[in-house]
Amino acid sequence: MQFCQAHWDKMRESVKSHGMESLVSDSGIEVLEKIKQQFQGVDSISTYDPLMDMHWAILGNLPPYLSFKEGCPLCNANKDHAESCTGPPCKITDFEWMIDRSAEDAVEHWKELTS
């Protein structure tokens, strides 16, 4: 699943505002190499990419009742929720909060790797 450019830019900005921009991979090939090393059990600052961490955190924490169709997962979640929420006055207006929440989790993991 690929995030739309607007959400990807918000995720990048959140990484930058949390001081982790230098950890973001320069290319898709670099991301794949880091993921390969992580699958081999290497969890270190050299294999860490906070942007990809956020990507997987958001995907893994979207409510299961939302459909996972083509397109941006956050756009789809926002649309699906707006169309299907029938409960009492819902306090969820959108899922944009997941960007900052996943960045906060990425910071915590970064701290773990550097301590």
Secondary structure, DSSP 8 states (H G I E B T S, - for coil): ----HHHHHHHHHHHHHTT-GGGS-SSHHHHHHHHHHHHTT--SGGG--HHHHHHHHHHHHS-TTS---SS-HHHHHHHHHHHH--SSS-S---STHHHHHHHHHHHHHHHHHH-
